[in-house]
């Protein structure tokens, strides 16, 4: 059971992320600003987790040192100030399926970063070590293929021809969006590696998650206000799907941060990212059905 539970958690996170991607894309196309969306979901996440941490870990919470707090602040810079804003801006320029495909770089990037920080060892002469290196090369090649090559349309009866024409007209956005998504992957990898270290020093995972979300919420709100300025349209939360996106995103963020921290402590940062291809498959199916997104061979 101890070996199965992290796998179930990782798969559930990826499916939940695919649902989040489709809802977020619909809201972004509806006019919701990526910066406002990130800030709103993190305020909700902090509001959910803070009372829970105060109640359930009031007697077990370890002492907070300056070093641990500084590490948490650094984590918050990478995720969500950089990762989330780059992720949703990149998604706004592309599609949910393309975004999920680019995030197949995560295992490769996280593996390389984990090796650099000595959290992962590679015996290059062993079969296992060769498999890790080969998998890294395949992930990078696949992400480049998705960015620069698009094959024939896969004809599905429920997809929209108008959507395909829209994507074709904005191919230049694929390059900009792809670059943002690669930077988002880098930020996420730094975050997961730092989290694996911090959880060891500060094992109260619920309190740690709540504190991260509070810092996230403050930083993202300030970023949104500076970025958007006096654009009242960007600050307007439209009803229905945009409110749903913020609520679901907040609840999902709260759950994800806690579960990812637990998985990173149990199995290491590379384990957290190797299930990411599930997100691509789930997102492609859901986005095709819900958003009528055309599916291509390649991009």
Short mmCIF file of the C-alpha atoms (twelve columns), coordinates in Angstrom:
data_MODEL
# 
_entry.id   MODEL 
# 
loop_
_atom_site.group_PDB 
_atom_site.id 
_atom_site.type_symbol 
_atom_site.label_atom_id 
_atom_site.label_alt_id 
_atom_site.label_comp_id 
_atom_site.label_asym_id 
_atom_site.label_seq_id 
_atom_site.Cartn_x 
_atom_site.Cartn_y 
_atom_site.Cartn_z 
_atom_site.pdbx_PDB_model_num 
ATOM 1   C CA . UNK A 1   0.000   0.000  0.000   1 
ATOM 2   C CA . UNK A 2   2.866   2.392  0.793   1 
ATOM 3   C CA . UNK A 3   4.173   1.914  -2.762  1 
ATOM 4   C CA . UNK A 4   0.766   2.139  -4.459  1 
ATOM 5   C CA . UNK A 5   -0.486  5.288  -2.694  1 
ATOM 6   C CA . UNK A 6   2.106   7.687  -4.201  1 
ATOM 7   C CA . UNK A 7   1.305   6.329  -7.680  1 
ATOM 8   C CA . UNK A 8   -2.442  6.838  -7.168  1 
ATOM 9   C CA . UNK A 9   -1.782  10.355 -5.855  1 
ATOM 10  C CA . UNK A 10  0.460   11.217 -8.814  1 
ATOM 11  C CA . UNK A 11  -2.074  9.963  -11.376 1 
ATOM 12  C CA . UNK A 12  -4.912  11.829 -9.630  1 
ATOM 13  C CA . UNK A 13  -2.901  15.058 -9.646  1 
ATOM 14  C CA . UNK A 14  -2.277  14.750 -13.388 1 
ATOM 15  C CA . UNK A 15  -5.950  14.121 -14.199 1 
ATOM 16  C CA . UNK A 16  -6.973  17.026 -11.962 1 
ATOM 17  C CA . UNK A 17  -4.414  19.223 -13.706 1 
ATOM 18  C CA . UNK A 18  -5.838  18.314 -17.114 1 
ATOM 19  C CA . UNK A 19  -9.322  19.364 -15.973 1 
ATOM 20  C CA . UNK A 20  -7.820  22.561 -14.567 1 
ATOM 21  C CA . UNK A 21  -6.091  23.289 -17.886 1 
ATOM 22  C CA . UNK A 22  -9.297  23.003 -19.898 1 
ATOM 23  C CA . UNK A 23  -11.325 25.139 -17.476 1 
ATOM 24  C CA . UNK A 24  -8.542  27.735 -17.309 1 
ATOM 25  C CA . UNK A 25  -8.185  27.921 -21.100 1 
ATOM 26  C CA . UNK A 26  -11.919 28.523 -21.472 1 
ATOM 27  C CA . UNK A 27  -11.775 31.269 -18.831 1 
ATOM 28  C CA . UNK A 28  -8.699  32.888 -20.412 1 
ATOM 29  C CA . UNK A 29  -10.374 32.905 -23.826 1 
ATOM 30  C CA . UNK A 30  -13.412 34.447 -22.143 1 
ATOM 31  C CA . UNK A 31  -11.269 37.438 -21.122 1 
ATOM 32  C CA . UNK A 32  -9.877  36.574 -17.698 1 
ATOM 33  C CA . UNK A 33  -6.338  37.883 -17.148 1 
ATOM 34  C CA . UNK A 34  -3.731  35.183 -16.358 1 
ATOM 35  C CA . UNK A 35  -2.314  37.344 -13.546 1 
ATOM 36  C CA . UNK A 36  -5.731  37.896 -11.970 1 
ATOM 37  C CA . UNK A 37  -6.566  34.212 -12.322 1 
ATOM 38  C CA . UNK A 38  -3.353  33.127 -10.568 1 
ATOM 39  C CA . UNK A 39  -3.896  35.632 -7.749  1 
ATOM 40  C CA . UNK A 40  -7.549  34.629 -7.244  1 
ATOM 41  C CA . UNK A 41  -6.880  30.890 -7.078  1 
ATOM 42  C CA . UNK A 42  -4.021  31.378 -4.608  1 
ATOM 43  C CA . UNK A 43  -6.073  33.611 -2.307  1 
ATOM 44  C CA . UNK A 44  -8.699  30.847 -2.238  1 
ATOM 45  C CA . UNK A 45  -6.048  28.180 -1.587  1 
ATOM 46  C CA . UNK A 46  -4.555  30.176 1.292   1 
ATOM 47  C CA . UNK A 47  -8.027  30.742 2.778   1 
ATOM 48  C CA . UNK A 48  -8.706  26.998 2.742   1 
ATOM 49  C CA . UNK A 49  -5.386  25.772 4.125   1 
ATOM 50  C CA . UNK A 50  -4.606  28.355 6.818   1 
ATOM 51  C CA . UNK A 51  -7.471  27.417 9.207   1 
ATOM 52  C CA . UNK A 52  -6.766  23.704 8.698   1 
ATOM 53  C CA . UNK A 53  -3.092  24.170 9.559   1 
ATOM 54  C CA . UNK A 54  -3.926  26.190 12.674  1 
ATOM 55  C CA . UNK A 55  -6.321  23.510 13.925  1 
ATOM 56  C CA . UNK A 56  -4.594  20.242 13.052  1 
ATOM 57  C CA . UNK A 57  -0.940  21.163 13.609  1 
ATOM 58  C CA . UNK A 58  -1.142  23.657 16.442  1 
ATOM 59  C CA . UNK A 59  0.729   21.298 18.813  1 
ATOM 60  C CA . UNK A 60  3.086   19.628 16.339  1 
ATOM 61  C CA . UNK A 61  4.319   22.590 14.302  1 
ATOM 62  C CA . UNK A 62  8.149   22.889 14.540  1 
ATOM 63  C CA . UNK A 63  9.984   26.129 15.166  1 
ATOM 64  C CA . UNK A 64  10.322  28.337 12.099  1 
ATOM 65  C CA . UNK A 65  13.920  29.443 11.560  1 
ATOM 66  C CA . UNK A 66  15.143  32.289 9.382   1 
ATOM 67  C CA . UNK A 67  16.835  29.825 7.047   1 
ATOM 68  C CA . UNK A 68  13.680  27.771 6.492   1 
ATOM 69  C CA . UNK A 69  11.580  30.895 5.981   1 
ATOM 70  C CA . UNK A 70  14.089  32.216 3.431   1 
ATOM 71  C CA . UNK A 71  13.918  28.890 1.564   1 
ATOM 72  C CA . UNK A 72  10.113  29.077 1.513   1 
ATOM 73  C CA . UNK A 73  10.236  32.621 0.117   1 
ATOM 74  C CA . UNK A 74  12.644  31.491 -2.614  1 
ATOM 75  C CA . UNK A 75  10.301  28.597 -3.415  1 
ATOM 76  C CA . UNK A 76  7.457   31.085 -3.774  1 
ATOM 77  C CA . UNK A 77  9.412   33.109 -6.322  1 
ATOM 78  C CA . UNK A 78  9.765   30.082 -8.575  1 
ATOM 79  C CA . UNK A 79  6.222   28.844 -7.934  1 
ATOM 80  C CA . UNK A 80  3.845   30.552 -8.546  1 
ATOM 81  C CA . UNK A 81  5.234   34.038 -9.267  1 
ATOM 82  C CA . UNK A 82  7.211   32.716 -12.221 1 
ATOM 83  C CA . UNK A 83  5.817   29.256 -12.998 1 
ATOM 84  C CA . UNK A 84  2.093   29.967 -12.787 1 
ATOM 85  C CA . UNK A 85  2.151   33.292 -14.632 1 
ATOM 86  C CA . UNK A 86  4.375   31.892 -17.389 1 
ATOM 87  C CA . UNK A 87  2.235   28.750 -17.588 1 
ATOM 88  C CA . UNK A 88  -1.116  30.465 -18.058 1 
ATOM 89  C CA . UNK A 89  0.261   33.168 -20.342 1 
ATOM 90  C CA . UNK A 90  1.782   30.422 -22.477 1 
ATOM 91  C CA . UNK A 91  -1.523  28.555 -22.460 1 
ATOM 92  C CA . UNK A 92  -3.368  31.711 -23.505 1 
ATOM 93  C CA . UNK A 93  -1.114  31.904 -26.579 1 
ATOM 94  C CA . UNK A 94  -1.438  28.199 -27.448 1 
ATOM 95  C CA . UNK A 95  -3.819  25.377 -26.461 1 
ATOM 96  C CA . UNK A 96  -4.277  23.149 -23.387 1 
ATOM 97  C CA . UNK A 97  -2.989  20.120 -25.310 1 
ATOM 98  C CA . UNK A 98  0.128   21.951 -26.519 1 
ATOM 99  C CA . UNK A 99  0.748   23.217 -22.979 1 
ATOM 100 C CA . UNK A 100 0.503   19.708 -21.543 1 
ATOM 101 C CA . UNK A 101 2.767   18.391 -24.296 1 
ATOM 102 C CA . UNK A 102 5.460   20.939 -23.533 1 
ATOM 103 C CA . UNK A 103 5.312   19.948 -19.876 1 
ATOM 104 C CA . UNK A 104 6.585   16.511 -20.871 1 
ATOM 105 C CA . UNK A 105 9.923   18.298 -20.544 1 
ATOM 106 C CA . UNK A 106 9.430   18.285 -16.769 1 
ATOM 107 C CA . UNK A 107 10.857  14.798 -16.095 1 
ATOM 108 C CA . UNK A 108 13.939  15.593 -18.177 1 
ATOM 109 C CA . UNK A 109 14.516  19.029 -16.652 1 
ATOM 110 C CA . UNK A 110 13.843  17.805 -13.115 1 
ATOM 111 C CA . UNK A 111 16.168  14.844 -13.639 1 
ATOM 112 C CA . UNK A 112 19.001  17.093 -14.819 1 
ATOM 113 C CA . UNK A 113 18.424  19.558 -11.973 1 
ATOM 114 C CA . UNK A 114 18.256  16.728 -9.418  1 
ATOM 115 C CA . UNK A 115 21.588  15.404 -10.704 1 
ATOM 116 C CA . UNK A 116 23.143  18.866 -10.432 1 
ATOM 117 C CA . UNK A 117 21.934  19.228 -6.834  1 
ATOM 118 C CA . UNK A 118 22.946  15.618 -6.054  1 
ATOM 119 C CA . UNK A 119 19.428  14.446 -5.289  1 
ATOM 120 C CA . UNK A 120 19.628  11.854 -8.071  1 
ATOM 121 C CA . UNK A 121 22.518  9.550  -8.932  1 
ATOM 122 C CA . UNK A 122 23.215  8.239  -12.432 1 
ATOM 123 C CA . UNK A 123 25.297  5.136  -12.982 1 
ATOM 124 C CA . UNK A 124 25.921  5.813  -16.657 1 
ATOM 125 C CA . UNK A 125 27.351  2.336  -17.292 1 
ATOM 126 C CA . UNK A 126 24.319  0.532  -15.838 1 
ATOM 127 C CA . UNK A 127 21.137  -0.274 -17.761 1 
ATOM 128 C CA . UNK A 128 19.129  1.909  -15.383 1 
ATOM 129 C CA . UNK A 129 21.441  4.880  -15.869 1 
ATOM 130 C CA . UNK A 130 21.365  4.520  -19.647 1 
ATOM 131 C CA . UNK A 131 17.558  4.342  -19.556 1 
ATOM 132 C CA . UNK A 132 17.395  7.608  -17.588 1 
ATOM 133 C CA . UNK A 133 19.666  9.405  -20.049 1 
ATOM 134 C CA . UNK A 134 17.748  8.004  -23.034 1 
ATOM 135 C CA . UNK A 135 14.428  9.034  -21.488 1 
ATOM 136 C CA . UNK A 136 15.742  12.564 -20.979 1 
ATOM 137 C CA . UNK A 137 16.776  12.815 -24.641 1 
ATOM 138 C CA . UNK A 138 13.427  11.449 -25.835 1 
ATOM 139 C CA . UNK A 139 11.510  13.968 -23.689 1 
ATOM 140 C CA . UNK A 140 13.490  16.909 -25.077 1 
ATOM 141 C CA . UNK A 141 13.132  15.650 -28.661 1 
ATOM 142 C CA . UNK A 142 9.384   15.187 -28.214 1 
ATOM 143 C CA . UNK A 143 8.908   18.709 -26.877 1 
ATOM 144 C CA . UNK A 144 10.887  20.170 -29.797 1 
ATOM 145 C CA . UNK A 145 8.828   18.113 -32.239 1 
ATOM 146 C CA . UNK A 146 5.590   19.454 -30.784 1 
ATOM 147 C CA . UNK A 147 6.878   23.022 -31.031 1 
ATOM 148 C CA . UNK A 148 8.221   23.049 -34.579 1 
ATOM 149 C CA . UNK A 149 6.221   20.426 -36.489 1 
ATOM 150 C CA . UNK A 150 2.513   19.897 -37.035 1 
ATOM 151 C CA . UNK A 151 1.121   17.046 -39.097 1 
ATOM 152 C CA . UNK A 152 -2.312  16.291 -40.473 1 
ATOM 153 C CA . UNK A 153 -5.557  17.005 -38.649 1 
ATOM 154 C CA . UNK A 154 -7.091  14.002 -36.910 1 
ATOM 155 C CA . UNK A 155 -10.726 14.147 -38.104 1 
ATOM 156 C CA . UNK A 156 -13.108 13.903 -35.158 1 
ATOM 157 C CA . UNK A 157 -16.843 14.637 -35.565 1 
ATOM 158 C CA . UNK A 158 -17.132 16.893 -32.511 1 
ATOM 159 C CA . UNK A 159 -14.103 19.127 -33.175 1 
ATOM 160 C CA . UNK A 160 -14.323 22.613 -34.624 1 
ATOM 161 C CA . UNK A 161 -12.871 23.608 -38.002 1 
ATOM 162 C CA . UNK A 162 -13.014 27.252 -36.861 1 
ATOM 163 C CA . UNK A 163 -10.712 26.415 -33.955 1 
ATOM 164 C CA . UNK A 164 -8.192  24.818 -36.332 1 
ATOM 165 C CA . UNK A 165 -8.166  27.917 -38.555 1 
ATOM 166 C CA . UNK A 166 -7.649  30.122 -35.510 1 
ATOM 167 C CA . UNK A 167 -4.611  28.090 -34.445 1 
ATOM 168 C CA . UNK A 168 -3.236  28.195 -37.993 1 
ATOM 169 C CA . UNK A 169 -3.553  31.997 -38.105 1 
ATOM 170 C CA . UNK A 170 -1.592  32.389 -34.881 1 
ATOM 171 C CA . UNK A 171 1.373   30.079 -35.438 1 
ATOM 172 C CA . UNK A 172 3.685   32.881 -34.344 1 
ATOM 173 C CA . UNK A 173 2.142   32.641 -30.867 1 
ATOM 174 C CA . UNK A 174 3.254   28.999 -30.636 1 
ATOM 175 C CA . UNK A 175 6.910   30.043 -30.470 1 
ATOM 176 C CA . UNK A 176 6.316   32.721 -27.840 1 
ATOM 177 C CA . UNK A 177 4.011   30.501 -25.857 1 
ATOM 178 C CA . UNK A 178 6.406   27.562 -26.132 1 
ATOM 179 C CA . UNK A 179 9.295   29.646 -24.784 1 
ATOM 180 C CA . UNK A 180 7.175   30.755 -21.823 1 
ATOM 181 C CA . UNK A 181 6.201   27.152 -21.115 1 
ATOM 182 C CA . UNK A 182 9.843   26.004 -21.157 1 
ATOM 183 C CA . UNK A 183 10.690  28.733 -18.629 1 
ATOM 184 C CA . UNK A 184 7.679   27.607 -16.599 1 
ATOM 185 C CA . UNK A 185 9.075   24.049 -16.584 1 
ATOM 186 C CA . UNK A 186 12.414  25.336 -15.295 1 
ATOM 187 C CA . UNK A 187 10.701  27.250 -12.489 1 
ATOM 188 C CA . UNK A 188 8.628   24.218 -11.488 1 
ATOM 189 C CA . UNK A 189 11.723  21.975 -11.383 1 
ATOM 190 C CA . UNK A 190 13.558  24.414 -9.105  1 
ATOM 191 C CA . UNK A 191 10.476  24.543 -6.883  1 
ATOM 192 C CA . UNK A 192 10.107  20.744 -6.554  1 
ATOM 193 C CA . UNK A 193 13.801  20.315 -5.741  1 
ATOM 194 C CA . UNK A 194 13.695  23.051 -3.096  1 
ATOM 195 C CA . UNK A 195 10.498  21.609 -1.647  1 
ATOM 196 C CA . UNK A 196 12.096  18.173 -1.269  1 
ATOM 197 C CA . UNK A 197 14.810  19.790 0.862   1 
ATOM 198 C CA . UNK A 198 12.513  22.055 2.896   1 
ATOM 199 C CA . UNK A 199 10.061  19.271 3.825   1 
ATOM 200 C CA . UNK A 200 12.911  17.428 5.556   1 
ATOM 201 C CA . UNK A 201 13.717  20.473 7.718   1 
ATOM 202 C CA . UNK A 202 10.082  21.477 8.307   1 
ATOM 203 C CA . UNK A 203 7.988   18.251 8.397   1 
ATOM 204 C CA . UNK A 204 4.667   19.947 9.272   1 
ATOM 205 C CA . UNK A 205 3.439   19.630 5.698   1 
ATOM 206 C CA . UNK A 206 0.032   21.251 6.200   1 
ATOM 207 C CA . UNK A 207 1.519   24.322 7.888   1 
ATOM 208 C CA . UNK A 208 4.251   24.482 5.257   1 
ATOM 209 C CA . UNK A 209 1.675   24.303 2.479   1 
ATOM 210 C CA . UNK A 210 -0.461  27.005 4.098   1 
ATOM 211 C CA . UNK A 211 2.533   29.321 4.513   1 
ATOM 212 C CA . UNK A 212 3.589   28.775 0.904   1 
ATOM 213 C CA . UNK A 213 0.076   29.595 -0.305  1 
ATOM 214 C CA . UNK A 214 -0.073  32.762 1.833   1 
ATOM 215 C CA . UNK A 215 3.227   34.003 0.385   1 
ATOM 216 C CA . UNK A 216 2.016   32.946 -3.070  1 
ATOM 217 C CA . UNK A 217 -1.234  34.866 -2.645  1 
ATOM 218 C CA . UNK A 218 0.485   38.075 -1.503  1 
ATOM 219 C CA . UNK A 219 3.144   37.948 -4.210  1 
ATOM 220 C CA . UNK A 220 0.704   37.069 -6.987  1 
ATOM 221 C CA . UNK A 221 -1.744  39.786 -5.956  1 
ATOM 222 C CA . UNK A 222 1.000   42.434 -5.956  1 
ATOM 223 C CA . UNK A 223 2.258   41.144 -9.324  1 
ATOM 224 C CA . UNK A 224 -1.250  41.269 -10.790 1 
ATOM 225 C CA . UNK A 225 -1.875  44.818 -9.569  1 
ATOM 226 C CA . UNK A 226 1.462   46.053 -10.934 1 
ATOM 227 C CA . UNK A 227 1.087   44.217 -14.243 1 
ATOM 228 C CA . UNK A 228 -2.520  45.092 -14.923 1 
ATOM 229 C CA . UNK A 229 -2.374  48.654 -13.607 1 
ATOM 230 C CA . UNK A 230 -5.696  50.414 -14.056 1 
ATOM 231 C CA . UNK A 231 -7.114  47.949 -16.580 1 
ATOM 232 C CA . UNK A 232 -10.516 47.472 -15.009 1 
ATOM 233 C CA . UNK A 233 -11.476 44.948 -17.647 1 
ATOM 234 C CA . UNK A 234 -8.658  42.656 -16.562 1 
ATOM 235 C CA . UNK A 235 -9.695  42.970 -12.925 1 
ATOM 236 C CA . UNK A 236 -13.269 41.988 -13.698 1 
ATOM 237 C CA . UNK A 237 -14.134 38.425 -12.800 1 
ATOM 238 C CA . UNK A 238 -16.804 37.371 -15.269 1 
ATOM 239 C CA . UNK A 239 -19.499 35.069 -13.912 1 
ATOM 240 C CA . UNK A 240 -19.934 31.344 -14.473 1 
ATOM 241 C CA . UNK A 241 -16.841 29.677 -15.915 1 
ATOM 242 C CA . UNK A 242 -14.267 32.226 -14.702 1 
ATOM 243 C CA . UNK A 243 -15.534 32.029 -11.125 1 
ATOM 244 C CA . UNK A 244 -15.593 28.242 -11.454 1 
ATOM 245 C CA . UNK A 245 -12.009 28.323 -12.724 1 
ATOM 246 C CA . UNK A 246 -10.855 30.389 -9.742  1 
ATOM 247 C CA . UNK A 247 -12.681 28.211 -7.201  1 
ATOM 248 C CA . UNK A 248 -11.513 24.946 -8.726  1 
ATOM 249 C CA . UNK A 249 -8.020  26.354 -9.179  1 
ATOM 250 C CA . UNK A 250 -7.853  27.439 -5.534  1 
ATOM 251 C CA . UNK A 251 -8.994  24.071 -4.189  1 
ATOM 252 C CA . UNK A 252 -6.737  22.229 -6.619  1 
ATOM 253 C CA . UNK A 253 -3.730  24.419 -5.731  1 
ATOM 254 C CA . UNK A 254 -4.227  23.728 -2.032  1 
ATOM 255 C CA . UNK A 255 -4.403  19.986 -2.631  1 
ATOM 256 C CA . UNK A 256 -1.564  19.881 -5.149  1 
ATOM 257 C CA . UNK A 257 0.984   21.736 -3.029  1 
ATOM 258 C CA . UNK A 258 0.354   19.416 -0.077  1 
ATOM 259 C CA . UNK A 259 0.388   16.197 -2.132  1 
ATOM 260 C CA . UNK A 260 3.448   17.195 -4.194  1 
ATOM 261 C CA . UNK A 261 5.361   17.953 -0.988  1 
ATOM 262 C CA . UNK A 262 4.389   14.572 0.429   1 
ATOM 263 C CA . UNK A 263 5.405   12.739 -2.779  1 
ATOM 264 C CA . UNK A 264 8.709   14.626 -3.015  1 
ATOM 265 C CA . UNK A 265 9.518   13.576 0.553   1 
ATOM 266 C CA . UNK A 266 8.524   9.935  -0.030  1 
ATOM 267 C CA . UNK A 267 9.842   9.285  -3.541  1 
ATOM 268 C CA . UNK A 268 12.006  12.254 -4.543  1 
ATOM 269 C CA . UNK A 269 11.482  15.138 -7.001  1 
ATOM 270 C CA . UNK A 270 11.934  13.047 -10.167 1 
ATOM 271 C CA . UNK A 271 9.036   10.749 -9.182  1 
ATOM 272 C CA . UNK A 272 6.744   13.779 -8.991  1 
ATOM 273 C CA . UNK A 273 7.369   14.659 -12.635 1 
ATOM 274 C CA . UNK A 274 7.525   11.258 -14.388 1 
ATOM 275 C CA . UNK A 275 3.727   10.930 -14.458 1 
ATOM 276 C CA . UNK A 276 3.313   14.128 -16.479 1 
ATOM 277 C CA . UNK A 277 2.614   12.345 -19.824 1 
ATOM 278 C CA . UNK A 278 -0.727  11.242 -18.339 1 
ATOM 279 C CA . UNK A 279 -1.669  14.917 -18.258 1 
ATOM 280 C CA . UNK A 280 -1.060  15.217 -22.018 1 
ATOM 281 C CA . UNK A 281 -3.355  12.296 -22.868 1 
ATOM 282 C CA . UNK A 282 -6.125  13.395 -20.502 1 
ATOM 283 C CA . UNK A 283 -5.920  17.033 -21.623 1 
ATOM 284 C CA . UNK A 284 -6.034  16.105 -25.315 1 
ATOM 285 C CA . UNK A 285 -9.191  14.035 -24.812 1 
ATOM 286 C CA . UNK A 286 -10.995 16.500 -22.522 1 
ATOM 287 C CA . UNK A 287 -10.003 19.568 -24.568 1 
ATOM 288 C CA . UNK A 288 -11.135 17.902 -27.788 1 
ATOM 289 C CA . UNK A 289 -14.552 17.051 -26.344 1 
ATOM 290 C CA . UNK A 290 -15.198 20.167 -24.233 1 
ATOM 291 C CA . UNK A 291 -13.458 22.907 -26.273 1 
ATOM 292 C CA . UNK A 292 -13.825 21.259 -29.714 1 
ATOM 293 C CA . UNK A 293 -10.059 21.543 -30.121 1 
ATOM 294 C CA . UNK A 294 -8.655  20.011 -33.288 1 
ATOM 295 C CA . UNK A 295 -6.108  17.249 -32.705 1 
ATOM 296 C CA . UNK A 296 -3.065  17.031 -34.975 1 
ATOM 297 C CA . UNK A 297 -0.378  14.462 -35.626 1 
ATOM 298 C CA . UNK A 298 2.441   16.226 -33.786 1 
ATOM 299 C CA . UNK A 299 1.335   19.682 -32.642 1 
# 
